[in-house]
């Protein structure tokens, strides 16, 4: 039916970026839970505000860093 080509394999630097972003998201999750645990009546809104305030810049930085690493690896192979 649909034939697609598989994506190119990740470089070592891209794999390291994935691990670092995973650790950052895990740390942000822990931080948000800790910040929200003070008052259980407001746990959900405090958690969501804290977590997404930390997560969105991290994902944006990861997206930009991945693009930079892709360009560098494509330039090195050209």
Backbone torsions as a table, in degrees:
resi	resn	phi	psi	omega
1	UNK	NA	-83.8	179.3
2	UNK	-103.4	129.4	177.5
3	UNK	-113.2	118.7	177.7
4	UNK	-122.9	151.2	176.9
5	UNK	-87.4	140.9	179.8
6	UNK	-68.2	150.8	178.6
7	UNK	-67.3	155.1	178.7
8	UNK	-66.0	151.0	-179.1
9	UNK	-65.9	153.8	179.6
10	UNK	-73.9	142.2	174.7
11	UNK	-76.0	170.8	179.5
12	UNK	-61.4	-41.3	179.6
13	UNK	-65.4	-37.3	177.4
14	UNK	-67.2	-38.3	176.4
15	UNK	-63.6	-40.9	176.9
16	UNK	-63.9	-39.0	177.4
17	UNK	-61.3	-42.7	179.2
18	UNK	-61.2	-44.0	179.8
19	UNK	-64.0	-44.0	179.9
20	UNK	-64.1	-40.3	179.2
21	UNK	-67.2	-40.5	176.6
22	UNK	-59.2	-44.4	178.9
23	UNK	-66.0	-38.7	178.5
24	UNK	-64.3	-43.1	179.6
25	UNK	-65.3	-39.3	177.1
26	UNK	-63.2	-43.1	177.7
27	UNK	-64.1	-40.0	178.2
28	UNK	-65.0	-38.4	176.9
29	UNK	-62.6	-45.6	177.9
30	UNK	-62.4	-43.6	179.6
31	UNK	-61.2	-44.0	-178.8
32	UNK	-66.0	-39.8	177.4
33	UNK	-64.6	-42.7	179.5
34	UNK	-64.1	-41.6	-179.5
35	UNK	-67.3	-34.7	-176.8
36	UNK	-84.6	-14.8	-173.8
37	UNK	-73.7	-8.5	-178.1
38	UNK	-64.3	-40.0	-177.8
39	UNK	-135.9	113.5	-175.4
40	UNK	-70.4	-19.1	178.1
41	UNK	-70.0	-29.4	-179.4
42	UNK	-115.0	22.4	-176.3
43	UNK	-57.2	-51.8	-173.6
44	UNK	-61.9	-52.1	-179.0
45	UNK	-64.9	-37.9	179.2
46	UNK	-66.9	-42.7	178.6
47	UNK	-60.8	-48.6	-177.3
48	UNK	-63.8	-43.2	179.0
49	UNK	-63.0	-44.8	-178.4
50	UNK	-68.1	-48.0	-175.3
51	UNK	-64.1	-48.3	-177.6
52	UNK	-72.1	-28.6	174.7
53	UNK	-65.1	-30.5	177.2
54	UNK	-87.3	-35.7	-173.5
55	UNK	-71.7	-44.2	-174.2
56	UNK	-60.7	-45.4	175.7
57	UNK	-64.5	-33.7	178.6
58	UNK	-65.1	-44.3	178.8
59	UNK	-66.8	-38.2	177.0
60	UNK	-63.4	-43.9	177.8
61	UNK	-64.3	-38.1	178.1
62	UNK	-65.2	-41.7	179.3
63	UNK	-62.5	-45.6	-179.6
64	UNK	-66.3	-43.9	180.0
65	UNK	-63.4	-38.0	178.7
66	UNK	-65.5	-40.3	178.0
67	UNK	-62.6	-41.9	179.0
68	UNK	-63.5	-44.3	-179.7
69	UNK	-66.0	-35.8	177.1
70	UNK	-64.5	-42.6	179.6
71	UNK	-64.3	-42.0	179.9
72	UNK	-63.9	-43.4	-178.8
73	UNK	-70.8	-33.2	177.3
74	UNK	-70.8	-36.1	177.9
75	UNK	-70.1	-32.7	179.9
76	UNK	-72.1	-30.0	-178.8
77	UNK	-88.8	-13.1	-176.8
78	UNK	-81.3	NA	NA
